[in-house]
Every structure is written in C-alpha cells, then in structure tokens.
Amino acid sequence: MLNGINVGLITIFIGLYGITITKNAIKIMMCLGVMSSGVIILFVSVAYTPGYGAPIVGNPGLMVDPIPQSVMVTAIVIELATVALGLAMVHYLYKSYGTLDTTCYEEEVI
C-alpha cells in the first residue's frame, strides 16, 4: 500500500540513485533537494496519527505531537540555505573550470 512513509522512502532512494549516477554538479544539487524532500515527507508521515487534530484547536487529548512538524519547518529552511550555498559553489566551479562535469576535477585534487 502506498502511504506517506513509502513515498518518503522512495523519494529518498530516487535522490540517492541520482547522486550516485550523475556527473553533472547541477543535477547533484537537484538530487540533494529531492532527498531532503523525501526526508521531510518521511518524518511528517511518521508523526501523523489518524483521527487526531492540530495542536492549536480542539480537545487536548486528541492532538498530534507538534515537535516533528516544527523540526521539519526548520529542516526546510536549512535545505534552502544548503542548496543556495551549493549552487554558489557550482557557479564558482563553472567560472573557474568552464564545465559542470565532476569527473574532470579529480586529477587536480592532489
């Protein structure tokens, strides 16, 4: 059955597959974003409880835990900063070497 946990795991593994296969730096950054989205979907799905309401209204006994949701909002902000920094590094690499292929940088590391 396809639920939020399975969708989150599938999304994480699709991003991981993309990172291991591709050689383009922009595509690697996109796959990191896909993996981060999968982690967020996974955590929110694990914290979901059927029949319970939002913690801002209703009966205090029938509320979900708000901490995983707030942690995932923080993770979204951290992902935004990480992707922005990564894209700045990709831009610097393209200006310095003239290519986005990650295999051409291996010889110059030593």
Buried (B, 14 or more C-beta within 10 A) or exposed (E): EEEBBEBBBBBBEBBBEBBEEBEBBBBBBBBBBBBBBBBBBBBBBEBBEEEBEEBEEEEEEEBBEEEBBEEBEEBEEEBEEBBEEBBEEBEEBEEEEEEBEBEEEEEEEE
